[in-house]
Amino acid sequence: MQLIDGKATAAAIKAEIAEEVKAIVAAGGKQPHLAAVLVGHDGGSETYVKNKVLACEACGFKSTLIRYEDNVTEEELLQCVSRLNLDEDIDGFIVQLPLPKHIDDQKIIEAIDYRKDVDGFHPINVGRMSIGLPCFISATPLGIITLLQRYHIETSGKKCVILGRSNIVGKPMAQLMMQKQFGDATVTVCHSRSKTLKEECRQADIIIAAIGSPEFVTADMVKPGAVIIDVGTTRVPDVTRKSGYRLCGDVKFDEVAPKCSFITPVPGGVGPMTICSLMLNTLKASRMRNEK
């Protein structure tokens, strides 16, 4: 069994990005600029945005954080998006999800200029991705594809089972794993209503678990030599930790790992690659704007 080290891979990619940024700036180009909009004080979102700011520093990007309280109106947030769309210095920006219940997430996403949508959530980017056109690919699926490539894991012709059908991970992951230039695999998507979920998993060469249920994938669901990618990050209570919780994946790691050829840990697997992919998308947006 080989551990897929997302933390080390992300660090290597960020160092590569920093070198390219140095060259861009030395040649008179503009420093890439990523902005993030954070609404409220959700603990997970706070941590995620803080890590994005640190990643920008590591990559040599300029970063801007715009904060609003929970009571911000939808109209105020739409005005903020409009300003960021028009700001020539900002190459890409994200609005951190989830948003408060009184705000329509989809309305905000659709208001973002798709050419600055480095989260890859805008319908234009999603549509272009689904038919293999150049676009911003959402960060978690892009991070997973990058890990598979960096570890030289064979995907072409393999049976890949994706657990979960969310717009952020499950659906785009299925599209990418099907496409010839990325996964070139035979893909099955399972979810909470799938009657033959365990049987499908037992036949899979690659399982991508993004179902949001701690330790859902157990050893009896995994065939020997399978590749396991664990996207789950659920906070579960843990009195031994200073924070009072620990991050738990969708895979029962200790019993599944001995059966695998490759497996991602939680934390330190897919998570760091998600932020790294956002940096790659921002660099791509910056290149596109520099070429104008």
C-alpha positions as CSV (number, residue, x, y, z in Angstrom):
1,M,0.0,0.0,0.0
2,Q,1.3,3.5,-0.9
3,L,0.0,6.6,0.8
4,I,-0.9,9.4,-1.6
5,D,0.6,12.5,0.0
6,G,-1.5,15.4,-1.0
7,K,0.3,17.8,1.3
8,A,3.7,17.1,-0.3
9,T,2.3,17.2,-3.8
10,A,0.5,20.5,-3.2
11,A,3.7,22.0,-1.8
12,A,5.7,20.9,-4.9
13,I,3.1,22.4,-7.2
14,K,2.9,25.7,-5.3
15,A,6.7,25.9,-5.6
16,E,6.4,25.4,-9.3
17,I,3.7,28.1,-9.5
18,A,5.9,30.5,-7.5
19,E,8.8,30.1,-10.0
20,E,6.4,30.8,-12.9
21,V,5.0,33.9,-11.1
22,K,8.6,35.2,-10.6
23,A,9.3,34.8,-14.3
24,I,6.0,36.6,-15.2
25,V,6.7,39.5,-12.9
26,A,10.4,39.7,-14.1
27,A,9.2,39.9,-17.7
28,G,7.0,42.9,-16.8
29,G,3.7,40.9,-16.4
30,K,1.1,41.5,-13.7
31,Q,1.2,39.6,-10.3
32,P,-1.7,37.2,-10.2
33,H,-4.5,38.4,-7.8
34,L,-7.1,36.2,-6.1
35,A,-9.9,37.6,-4.0
36,A,-12.1,35.7,-1.6
37,V,-15.5,36.8,-0.2
38,L,-16.4,35.3,3.2
39,V,-19.8,35.7,4.8
40,G,-20.3,35.0,8.5
41,H,-18.0,33.1,10.8
42,D,-18.4,29.4,10.0
43,G,-15.4,27.5,11.4
44,G,-14.7,25.4,8.4
45,S,-15.0,28.3,6.0
46,E,-12.8,30.5,8.2
47,T,-10.0,27.8,8.1
48,Y,-10.4,27.2,4.4
49,V,-10.1,30.9,3.5
50,K,-7.2,31.3,5.9
51,N,-5.4,28.5,4.1
52,K,-6.2,30.1,0.7
53,V,-4.5,33.3,1.8
54,L,-1.4,31.4,3.0
55,A,-1.4,29.5,-0.3
56,C,-1.4,32.8,-2.2
57,E,1.6,34.0,-0.2
58,A,3.4,30.7,-1.1
59,C,2.7,31.1,-4.8
60,G,3.6,34.8,-4.9
61,F,0.0,35.9,-5.6
62,K,-1.6,39.1,-4.3
63,S,-4.7,38.2,-2.2
64,T,-7.7,40.2,-1.0
65,L,-10.2,39.0,1.6
66,I,-13.6,40.7,1.7
67,R,-15.7,39.9,4.8
68,Y,-19.4,40.3,5.5
69,E,-21.5,39.5,8.5
70,D,-24.3,36.8,8.4
71,N,-26.9,39.5,7.9
72,V,-25.6,40.8,4.6
73,T,-28.4,41.1,2.0
74,E,-28.4,39.2,-1.2
75,E,-28.4,42.5,-3.1
76,E,-25.3,43.7,-1.2
77,L,-23.5,40.5,-2.1
78,L,-24.5,40.7,-5.8
79,Q,-23.1,44.3,-5.8
80,C,-19.8,43.0,-4.4
81,V,-19.7,40.3,-7.1
82,S,-20.4,43.0,-9.8
83,R,-17.5,45.2,-8.4
84,L,-15.1,42.2,-8.5
85,N,-16.2,41.3,-12.0
86,L,-15.2,44.8,-13.2
87,D,-12.0,45.1,-11.2
88,E,-9.2,44.9,-13.8
89,D,-6.5,44.0,-11.1
90,I,-8.4,40.9,-9.9
91,D,-7.8,37.8,-12.1
92,G,-10.1,35.5,-10.2
93,F,-12.3,35.4,-7.1
94,I,-14.4,33.0,-5.1
95,V,-17.5,33.4,-2.9
96,Q,-17.0,30.9,0.0
97,L,-19.9,28.5,0.3
98,P,-22.2,27.7,2.1
99,L,-23.9,31.1,2.3
100,P,-26.6,32.0,4.9
101,K,-30.1,30.6,4.1
102,H,-31.6,33.9,3.0
103,I,-29.1,34.1,0.1
104,D,-29.5,32.0,-3.1
105,D,-26.1,30.3,-3.6
106,Q,-26.9,29.6,-7.3
107,K,-27.9,33.2,-8.0
108,I,-24.5,34.4,-6.6
109,I,-22.6,31.8,-8.6
110,E,-24.3,32.8,-11.8
111,A,-23.5,36.5,-11.2
112,I,-19.8,35.8,-11.3
113,D,-18.0,36.4,-14.6
114,Y,-17.2,32.9,-15.7
115,R,-13.7,34.1,-16.9
116,K,-13.0,34.9,-13.2
117,D,-14.8,31.9,-11.7
118,V,-11.7,30.1,-10.4
119,D,-13.9,27.8,-8.3
120,G,-15.3,26.4,-11.5
121,F,-18.9,26.5,-10.4
122,H,-20.4,28.8,-13.0
123,P,-22.8,26.9,-15.4
124,I,-20.6,28.0,-18.4
125,N,-17.5,26.4,-16.9
126,V,-19.5,23.3,-15.8
127,G,-20.9,23.0,-19.3
128,R,-17.6,23.5,-21.1
129,M,-16.0,20.9,-18.8
130,S,-18.6,18.4,-19.6
131,I,-17.8,18.5,-23.3
132,G,-14.0,18.8,-22.9
133,L,-13.6,22.4,-23.8
134,P,-11.0,24.7,-22.0
135,C,-12.5,26.0,-18.7
136,F,-11.9,26.3,-15.0
137,I,-12.4,22.9,-13.5
138,S,-13.8,22.9,-10.0
139,A,-10.9,22.6,-7.5
140,T,-11.5,19.3,-5.7
141,P,-12.0,17.2,-8.9
142,L,-9.0,18.9,-10.5
143,G,-7.0,18.1,-7.4
144,I,-7.9,14.5,-7.5
145,I,-7.0,14.2,-11.3
146,T,-3.7,15.9,-10.5
147,L,-2.9,13.4,-7.7
148,L,-3.7,10.4,-10.0
149,Q,-1.5,11.9,-12.7
150,R,1.4,12.8,-10.3
151,Y,1.4,9.3,-8.8
152,H,1.2,7.7,-12.3
153,I,-1.9,5.8,-11.4
154,E,-3.4,4.0,-14.5
155,T,-7.0,5.1,-15.0
156,S,-7.6,4.3,-18.7
157,G,-10.1,1.5,-19.1
158,K,-10.4,1.0,-15.4
159,K,-13.7,0.7,-13.5
160,C,-14.1,3.8,-11.4
161,V,-16.9,4.1,-8.8
162,I,-17.8,7.5,-7.5
163,L,-19.7,7.7,-4.2
164,G,-21.8,10.9,-4.2
165,R,-23.4,13.1,-6.8
166,S,-22.9,16.6,-5.5
167,N,-22.4,19.5,-8.0
168,I,-19.1,20.3,-6.3
169,V,-17.4,16.8,-6.4
170,G,-19.5,13.8,-7.6
171,K,-20.9,15.1,-10.9
172,P,-17.8,16.9,-12.2
173,M,-15.6,14.0,-11.0
174,A,-17.7,11.6,-13.1
175,Q,-17.4,13.8,-16.1
176,L,-13.6,14.0,-15.8
177,M,-13.0,10.3,-15.2
178,M,-15.0,9.5,-18.3
179,Q,-13.2,11.9,-20.6
180,K,-10.4,10.6,-22.7
181,Q,-7.9,13.3,-21.9
182,F,-8.3,12.9,-18.1
183,G,-9.6,9.5,-16.7
184,D,-10.6,7.5,-19.8
185,A,-12.3,5.2,-17.3
186,T,-15.6,3.3,-17.1
187,V,-17.5,5.3,-14.5
188,T,-20.4,4.3,-12.2
189,V,-21.9,6.9,-9.8
190,C,-23.5,5.6,-6.6
191,H,-25.4,7.5,-3.9
192,S,-27.5,7.0,-0.8
193,R,-30.4,5.4,-2.9
194,S,-28.2,3.0,-4.9
195,K,-29.4,-0.5,-4.3
196,T,-26.2,-2.2,-5.4
197,L,-23.7,0.2,-4.0
198,K,-21.5,-2.4,-2.1
199,E,-21.5,-4.7,-5.1
200,E,-20.4,-1.9,-7.4
201,C,-17.6,-0.9,-5.0
202,R,-16.3,-4.5,-4.8
203,Q,-15.7,-4.5,-8.6
204,A,-14.0,-1.1,-8.7
205,D,-10.4,-0.5,-9.5
206,I,-10.7,3.1,-8.3
207,I,-13.2,4.3,-5.6
208,I,-13.6,8.0,-5.1
209,A,-15.6,8.5,-1.9
210,A,-17.4,11.8,-1.6
211,I,-20.6,10.8,0.1
212,G,-20.1,12.9,3.3
213,S,-20.6,9.9,5.7
214,P,-17.7,9.2,8.1
215,E,-16.1,5.8,7.7
216,F,-18.7,4.7,5.2
217,V,-16.4,2.6,3.0
218,T,-15.3,-0.5,4.9
219,A,-12.9,-3.3,4.0
220,D,-15.6,-5.6,2.8
221,M,-16.5,-3.1,0.0
222,V,-12.9,-2.9,-1.4
223,K,-11.2,-5.4,-3.7
224,P,-7.5,-6.1,-3.2
225,G,-5.3,-3.7,-5.0
226,A,-7.9,-1.0,-5.5
227,V,-7.1,2.7,-5.5
228,I,-9.0,4.7,-2.8
229,I,-9.5,8.5,-3.0
230,D,-11.2,9.8,0.2
231,V,-12.8,13.2,-0.2
232,G,-14.7,13.2,3.1
233,T,-13.9,15.7,5.8
234,T,-16.5,15.4,8.6
235,R,-15.7,16.9,12.0
236,V,-16.3,14.2,14.6
237,P,-16.1,14.8,18.4
238,D,-12.7,13.9,19.9
239,V,-12.0,14.8,23.6
240,T,-8.3,14.0,23.1
241,R,-7.9,16.9,20.8
242,K,-7.4,20.5,21.8
243,S,-10.0,21.6,19.3
244,G,-12.5,19.0,20.6
245,Y,-12.9,17.3,17.2
246,R,-10.9,15.5,14.5
247,L,-11.4,15.3,10.8
248,C,-12.8,12.0,9.6
249,G,-12.9,10.7,6.0
250,D,-15.5,8.7,4.2
251,V,-13.2,5.6,4.4
252,K,-12.5,3.5,7.4
253,F,-8.8,4.0,6.9
254,D,-7.2,1.5,9.3
255,E,-9.1,-1.5,7.9
256,V,-9.2,-0.4,4.2
257,A,-5.6,0.7,3.8
258,P,-4.0,-2.8,4.0
259,K,-6.1,-3.9,1.0
260,C,-5.2,-1.0,-1.3
261,S,-2.5,-0.2,-3.8
262,F,-2.9,3.5,-3.2
263,I,-5.0,5.5,-0.6
264,T,-5.3,9.2,0.4
265,P,-5.3,10.0,4.1
266,V,-7.6,12.4,5.9
267,P,-6.3,15.0,6.6
268,G,-3.4,15.5,4.2
269,G,-4.8,13.9,1.1
270,V,-7.3,15.6,-1.2
271,G,-7.8,18.7,1.1
272,P,-4.4,20.4,0.3
273,M,-4.9,19.6,-3.4
274,T,-8.2,21.5,-3.4
275,I,-6.5,24.7,-2.4
276,C,-3.6,24.0,-4.7
277,S,-6.0,23.6,-7.7
278,L,-7.5,27.0,-6.9
279,M,-4.0,28.4,-7.2
280,L,-3.6,26.7,-10.6
281,N,-6.9,28.1,-11.8
282,T,-5.9,31.6,-10.6
283,L,-2.6,31.3,-12.5
284,K,-4.5,30.2,-15.6
285,A,-6.9,33.2,-15.2
286,S,-3.9,35.5,-14.9
287,R,-2.2,34.0,-18.0
288,M,-5.5,34.5,-20.0
289,R,-5.7,38.2,-18.9
290,N,-2.0,38.8,-19.6
291,E,-2.5,37.5,-23.1
292,K,-5.3,40.0,-23.9
